[in-house]
Amino acid sequence: MGEGHDQTNPYSPYAFEAANKHYANQIHVPDPIVGARSRVGIITCCDARCIPERFFNLSENEAFVIRNGGGRTASEDVIRTILLVSVLSEIKELKVIHHTDCGSLAFSDEWIRETVARNDPLLPGGPFKSDALPWAEAISTQPFHMRPGDTERDRIERSVRQDVQYLKSHPLVKPATLITGWVYDLHTGLVEKCD
Ligand SMILES: [Zn+2]
């Protein structure tokens, strides 16, 4: 599988440094105290359309956010990050939020490994280094598994429930922490509870 996202946005440069200077000069207010005030952490996808600071209207120091491909929780780095936060500050809730039209729905580990193995020089952005394949083989991309008759929504909700369960059962996530699961609908902008 690799279908589902045949098109990507056309390249369009963005003036990052100019935008930051405007932010620093016009918007930024220094906040010397660490610790998200809501005591809520969000684990979600790195998709550029899935921005919790936007869809929850968060300001600085409101919540901490962990983003990775798919917003999956079963990774050492997600647990490492939760651990770091939870020794500094209370975490009242962790929200697992996956989203519709996620790129992780469109590929399998096998497809990614085959792509790296084939290493077409015409890959977007050029080929990988010649020794890339063993590294790709060592990584699980945690694809959203398909079952017969599944809708996209079924697959997203199942992955959310798996990730909620993973956090609930992990010894490094404190039992007092509420773990909740959500789906962010890119079309409506709504974040809907799903467990
Ligand atoms: Zn995604």
Residues whose N, C-alpha, C, O or C-beta is under 5 A from the ligand:
A	BS01	ZN	C45 D47 G70 C102 G103 S104
